[in-house]
């Protein structure tokens, strides 16, 4: 019921790491071609697909 398996916990941790803004050196290095993270996700509206 309330236990997370290791695989689910690792997937949630990876999704949390990916959900950050781009670091400033990235869009300076790319001459402002990439200005935002295309895969950014909001915790309330965009849900992850995790199977239990």
VEXDOTOR-948788 format. One record per residue: residue in three letters; chain; residue number from 1; x negated, y, z negated of N, C-alpha, C, O, CB in turn. Coordinates in steps of 0.02 Angstrom, whole numbers, plus 32768, in hexadecimal, padded with zeros to 4 digits. Atoms other than C-alpha are relative to their C-alpha. Glycine has a CB too. Layout:
! residues N
{torro->ALA	vexnu->A	zator->NUM	nx->X	ny->Y	nz->Z	cax->X	cay->Y	caz->Z	cx->X	cy->Y	cz->Z	ox->X	oy->Y	oz->Z	cbx->X	cby->Y	cbz->Z}
...
//
This chain:
! residues 52
{torro->UNK	vexnu->A	zator->1	nx->7FD7	ny->7FC4	nz->8000	cax->8000	cay->8000	caz->8000	cx->7FD5	cy->803F	cz->8000	ox->7FD6	oy->8066	oz->8030	cbx->802E	cby->8000	cbz->7FC4}
{torro->UNK	vexnu->A	zator->2	nx->8024	ny->7FC1	nz->8004	cax->7F8B	cay->8089	caz->7FC7	cx->7FB6	cy->7FFA	cz->800D	ox->7F92	oy->802B	oz->8005	cbx->800A	cby->801D	cbz->7FBE}
{torro->UNK	vexnu->A	zator->3	nx->8047	ny->800A	nz->7FF5	cax->7EE2	cay->803D	caz->7FF4	cx->7FED	cy->800D	cz->8048	ox->8011	oy->7FFA	oz->8076	cbx->7FEB	cby->7FBA	cbz->7FEC}
{torro->UNK	vexnu->A	zator->4	nx->801A	ny->7FF6	nz->7FBD	cax->7E7C	cay->8077	caz->8088	cx->7FCB	cy->7FCA	cz->800D	ox->7FA1	oy->7FBC	oz->7FE3	cbx->7FE3	cby->8048	cbz->8009}
{torro->UNK	vexnu->A	zator->5	nx->8035	ny->802E	nz->7FEE	cax->7E15	cay->7FF6	caz->80E3	cx->7FC2	cy->8029	cz->8015	ox->7FC7	oy->8065	oz->8021	cbx->8016	cby->7FD0	cbz->8039}
{torro->UNK	vexnu->A	zator->6	nx->803D	ny->7FDC	nz->7FEF	cax->7D61	cay->8021	caz->810C	cx->8002	cy->801B	cz->8047	ox->7FEA	oy->8053	oz->8053	cbx->7FC4	cby->7FD1	cbz->7FF8}
{torro->UNK	vexnu->A	zator->7	nx->7FFE	ny->7FE9	nz->7FBB	cax->7D82	cay->802D	caz->81C6	cx->802C	cy->803E	cz->8007	ox->801C	oy->806C	oz->802D	cbx->8019	cby->7FC8	cbz->802E}
{torro->UNK	vexnu->A	zator->8	nx->7FD3	ny->7FC6	nz->7FFD	cax->7E13	cay->80A6	caz->81AD	cx->7FDF	cy->803C	cz->7FE0	ox->7FE5	oy->8074	oz->7FF9	cbx->8043	cby->7FF1	cbz->7FDD}
{torro->UNK	vexnu->A	zator->9	nx->8022	ny->7FC9	nz->8022	cax->7DAC	cay->810E	caz->8134	cx->7FC9	cy->801E	cz->802C	ox->7FC0	oy->805B	oz->802C	cbx->7FE2	cby->7FE7	cbz->7FBE}
{torro->UNK	vexnu->A	zator->10	nx->8034	ny->7FE7	nz->7FD3	cax->7D1D	cay->811A	caz->81B1	cx->801E	cy->8028	cz->803A	ox->8002	oy->805A	oz->804F	cbx->7FD6	cby->7FC6	cbz->801B}
{torro->UNK	vexnu->A	zator->11	nx->7FE0	ny->7FDC	nz->7FC9	cax->7D94	cay->814F	caz->823C	cx->8019	cy->8044	cz->7FE8	ox->8014	oy->8076	oz->800C	cbx->8039	cby->7FD8	cbz->801D}
{torro->UNK	vexnu->A	zator->12	nx->7FE8	ny->7FC1	nz->801B	cax->7DE1	cay->81D5	caz->81CD	cx->7FC6	cy->8030	cz->7FF4	ox->7FCC	oy->806C	oz->7FFF	cbx->8028	cby->7FF5	cbz->7FBF}
{torro->UNK	vexnu->A	zator->13	nx->803A	ny->7FD6	nz->800D	cax->7D35	cay->8214	caz->819C	cx->7FE3	cy->801C	cz->8041	ox->7FCF	oy->8056	oz->8043	cbx->7FCA	cby->7FD9	cbz->7FDB}
{torro->UNK	vexnu->A	zator->14	nx->8018	ny->7FE8	nz->7FBF	cax->7CFF	cay->821F	caz->8252	cx->802D	cy->8036	cz->801D	ox->8015	oy->8067	oz->8039	cbx->7FFA	cby->7FC5	cbz->8032}
{torro->UNK	vexnu->A	zator->15	nx->7FD1	ny->7FCE	nz->7FE7	cax->7D9D	cay->827E	caz->8280	cx->7FF8	cy->8041	cz->7FD9	ox->8001	oy->8077	oz->7FF6	cbx->8048	cby->7FE6	cbz->7FFA}
{torro->UNK	vexnu->A	zator->16	nx->800A	ny->7FC4	nz->8027	cax->7D7B	cay->82F7	caz->81F2	cx->7FC1	cy->8025	cz->8015	ox->7FBF	oy->8063	oz->8016	cbx->7FFD	cby->7FF0	cbz->7FB6}
{torro->UNK	vexnu->A	zator->17	nx->803E	ny->7FE1	nz->7FE9	cax->7CCA	cay->8316	caz->822F	cx->8009	cy->8021	cz->8044	ox->7FEC	oy->8055	oz->8051	cbx->7FC8	cby->7FCD	cbz->8003}
{torro->UNK	vexnu->A	zator->18	nx->7FF7	ny->7FE4	nz->7FBD	cax->7D05	cay->8334	caz->82E1	cx->802D	cy->803E	cz->8000	ox->802F	oy->8062	oz->8032	cbx->801E	cby->7FCB	cbz->802D}
{torro->UNK	vexnu->A	zator->19	nx->7FCE	ny->7FCC	nz->8001	cax->7D87	cay->83B2	caz->82AA	cx->7FE3	cy->8043	cz->7FE8	ox->8002	oy->8066	oz->7FC1	cbx->803B	cby->7FEC	cbz->7FD4}
{torro->UNK	vexnu->A	zator->20	nx->8020	ny->7FC1	nz->8013	cax->7D0E	cay->8445	caz->8296	cx->7FF9	cy->802C	cz->803D	ox->7FFD	oy->8015	oz->8076	cbx->7FBC	cby->7FF3	cbz->7FDF}
{torro->UNK	vexnu->A	zator->21	nx->800B	ny->7FD3	nz->7FC9	cax->7CF0	cay->84DE	caz->82FE	cx->7FBB	cy->7FF4	cz->801E	ox->7F91	oy->7FD3	oz->7FFF	cbx->8007	cby->8049	cbz->7FEA}
{torro->UNK	vexnu->A	zator->22	nx->8041	ny->8006	nz->7FE1	cax->7C5F	cay->84E6	caz->8377	cx->7FCE	cy->802A	cz->7FD9	ox->7FDE	oy->8061	oz->7FC3	cbx->8002	cby->8015	cbz->8049}
{torro->UNK	vexnu->A	zator->23	nx->8032	ny->7FD6	nz->801F	cax->7BBE	cay->8522	caz->8328	cx->7FED	cy->8039	cz->8030	ox->7FF0	oy->8031	oz->806D	cbx->7FC1	cby->7FD7	cbz->7FED}
{torro->UNK	vexnu->A	zator->24	nx->800D	ny->7FC6	nz->7FD5	cax->7B8A	cay->85CE	caz->8367	cx->7FC8	cy->7FF5	cz->8033	ox->7FC9	oy->8013	oz->8069	cbx->7FEE	cby->803B	cbz->7FD6}
{torro->UNK	vexnu->A	zator->25	nx->8037	ny->800A	nz->7FD0	cax->7AEA	cay->858F	caz->83BB	cx->8018	cy->7FDD	cz->803F	ox->7FF7	oy->7FE2	oz->8073	cbx->7FC8	cby->7FD9	cbz->7FE0}
{torro->UNK	vexnu->A	zator->26	nx->7FE8	ny->8024	nz->7FC5	cax->7B52	cay->8524	caz->8432	cx->801A	cy->8030	cz->8034	ox->8009	oy->802B	oz->806F	cbx->8037	cby->7FCE	cbz->7FEC}
{torro->UNK	vexnu->A	zator->27	nx->7FE7	ny->7FD3	nz->7FCC	cax->7BAF	cay->85B1	caz->8485	cx->7FCE	cy->8036	cz->8012	ox->7FD6	oy->8056	oz->8046	cbx->8040	cby->8020	cbz->7FEA}
{torro->UNK	vexnu->A	zator->28	nx->8036	ny->7FD4	nz->7FEA	cax->7B16	cay->861F	caz->8484	cx->7FD2	cy->7FDC	cz->8031	ox->7FBA	oy->7FFA	oz->8062	cbx->7FD8	cby->801A	cbz->7FC3}
{torro->UNK	vexnu->A	zator->29	nx->802B	ny->8027	nz->7FD3	cax->7AB1	cay->8594	caz->84D5	cx->8021	cy->7FF6	cz->8043	ox->7FFF	oy->7FF3	oz->8077	cbx->7FEF	cby->7FBC	cbz->7FE0}
{torro->UNK	vexnu->A	zator->30	nx->7FDD	ny->800B	nz->7FC1	cax->7B38	cay->8578	caz->8558	cx->8018	cy->8041	cz->801F	ox->8041	oy->8040	oz->804D	cbx->803C	cby->7FD2	cbz->7FF4}
{torro->UNK	vexnu->A	zator->31	nx->7FEE	ny->7FBD	nz->7FE6	cax->7B48	cay->8634	caz->857A	cx->804B	cy->800B	cz->7FFD	ox->806A	oy->8023	oz->802C	cbx->7FE8	cby->8008	cbz->8049}
{torro->UNK	vexnu->A	zator->32	nx->7FB9	ny->7FF8	nz->8011	cax->7BF7	cay->8634	caz->852D	cx->802F	cy->7FDC	cz->8030	ox->8069	oy->7FF0	oz->8038	cbx->8011	cby->8049	cbz->8000}
{torro->UNK	vexnu->A	zator->33	nx->7FD5	ny->8029	nz->7FD6	cax->7C39	cay->85B1	caz->85A6	cx->802F	cy->7FD7	cz->7FD4	ox->806A	oy->7FCF	oz->7FE4	cbx->7FD7	cby->7FD2	cbz->802D}
{torro->UNK	vexnu->A	zator->34	nx->7FD7	ny->8023	nz->8031	cax->7C77	cay->854A	caz->8512	cx->8008	cy->802D	cz->7FC4	ox->7FD8	oy->803B	oz->7FA1	cbx->7FE0	cby->7FBB	cbz->7FEC}
{torro->UNK	vexnu->A	zator->35	nx->7FF5	ny->7FD3	nz->8038	cax->7CC8	cay->85BA	caz->8492	cx->8027	cy->7FE1	cz->7FC8	ox->8029	oy->7FFC	oz->7F91	cbx->8023	cby->803E	cbz->8018}
{torro->UNK	vexnu->A	zator->36	nx->7FDA	ny->801F	nz->8036	cax->7D35	cay->8542	caz->8431	cx->7FFF	cy->7FB5	cz->8009	ox->7FF0	oy->7F9B	oz->803F	cbx->8049	cby->801A	cbz->7FFE}
{torro->UNK	vexnu->A	zator->37	nx->7FFE	ny->8048	nz->8000	cax->7D46	cay->848B	caz->8405	cx->8040	cy->7FE9	cz->8021	ox->8077	oy->7FFA	oz->800B	cbx->7FFA	cby->7FE4	cbz->7FB8}
{torro->UNK	vexnu->A	zator->38	nx->7FC5	ny->8015	nz->7FDA	cax->7DBB	cay->8438	caz->8482	cx->8028	cy->7FCB	cz->7FDB	ox->8064	oy->7FC3	oz->7FE8	cbx->7FEB	cby->7FE6	cbz->8044}
{torro->UNK	vexnu->A	zator->39	nx->7FDD	ny->8036	nz->8022	cax->7DE6	cay->83A9	caz->840D	cx->8014	cy->8013	cz->7FB9	ox->801E	oy->7FE7	oz->7F8F	cbx->7FD5	cby->7FC1	cbz->7FFF}
{torro->UNK	vexnu->A	zator->40	nx->7FEE	ny->7FEA	nz->8043	cax->7E12	cay->8412	caz->8375	cx->8047	cy->7FEB	cz->7FF0	ox->8073	oy->7FED	oz->801B	cbx->7FF9	cby->804D	cbz->7FF9}
{torro->UNK	vexnu->A	zator->41	nx->7FC0	ny->801C	nz->8013	cax->7EA5	cay->83CC	caz->8314	cx->8018	cy->8020	cz->7FBF	ox->7FF0	oy->802C	oz->7F92	cbx->7FFB	cby->7FB3	cbz->7FF8}
{torro->UNK	vexnu->A	zator->42	nx->7FE3	ny->7FE5	nz->803E	cax->7F1B	cay->8415	caz->8292	cx->801D	cy->7FC8	cz->7FD7	ox->803D	oy->7F9B	oz->7FF3	cbx->8035	cby->8036	cbz->8010}
{torro->UNK	vexnu->A	zator->43	nx->7FEB	ny->8037	nz->802A	cax->7F42	cay->83A7	caz->81FE	cx->804B	cy->7FF9	cz->7FFB	ox->8065	oy->7FC3	oz->7FED	cbx->7FE2	cby->8008	cbz->7FBA}
{torro->UNK	vexnu->A	zator->44	nx->7FB8	ny->8002	nz->8009	cax->7FF9	cay->83D5	caz->81FA	cx->8025	cy->7FED	cz->803F	ox->8057	oy->7FC9	oz->803D	cbx->8018	cby->8042	cbz->7FE6}
{torro->UNK	vexnu->A	zator->45	nx->7FDA	ny->800B	nz->7FC2	cax->802C	cay->83CF	caz->82B0	cx->7FE7	cy->7FC6	cz->802A	ox->800F	oy->7FA1	oz->8046	cbx->7FFE	cby->803E	cbz->8029}
{torro->UNK	vexnu->A	zator->46	nx->801C	ny->8033	nz->7FD5	cax->7FB5	cay->8359	caz->830A	cx->7FE8	cy->7FC6	cz->7FD5	ox->7FB6	oy->7FCB	oz->7FB1	cbx->7FC5	cby->801C	cbz->802B}
{torro->UNK	vexnu->A	zator->47	nx->800F	ny->8039	nz->802B	cax->7FB2	cay->82AF	caz->82B7	cx->7FD0	cy->7FCF	cz->8023	ox->7FD0	oy->7FC9	oz->8061	cbx->8041	cby->7FDC	cbz->7FEC}
{torro->UNK	vexnu->A	zator->48	nx->802C	ny->8034	nz->7FE6	cax->7F2F	cay->8228	caz->82CC	cx->8027	cy->7FBF	cz->8009	ox->8056	oy->7FB2	oz->7FE4	cbx->7FC3	cby->7FF5	cbz->7FD1}
{torro->UNK	vexnu->A	zator->49	nx->7FE1	ny->8042	nz->7FF8	cax->7F61	cay->817E	caz->830E	cx->7FD7	cy->7FCD	cz->7FDA	ox->7FA3	oy->7FB7	oz->7FF1	cbx->8006	cby->7FED	cbz->804C}
{torro->UNK	vexnu->A	zator->50	nx->8021	ny->8034	nz->8028	cax->7F2F	cay->8105	caz->8286	cx->8031	cy->7FC8	cz->7FF3	ox->806A	oy->7FD4	oz->7FDE	cbx->7FE4	cby->801D	cbz->7FBC}
{torro->UNK	vexnu->A	zator->51	nx->7FD4	ny->8039	nz->800E	cax->7F76	cay->8058	caz->8279	cx->7FF0	cy->7FE3	cz->7FBC	ox->7FB5	oy->7FDF	oz->7FA9	cbx->7FF8	cby->7FCA	cbz->8037}
{torro->UNK	vexnu->A	zator->52	nx->800A	ny->801A	nz->8044	cax->7F8E	cay->800E	caz->81CD	cx->7FF7	cy->7FB5	cz->8000	ox->7FEF	oy->7F97	oz->7FCA	cbx->803A	cby->8013	cbz->7FD4}
//
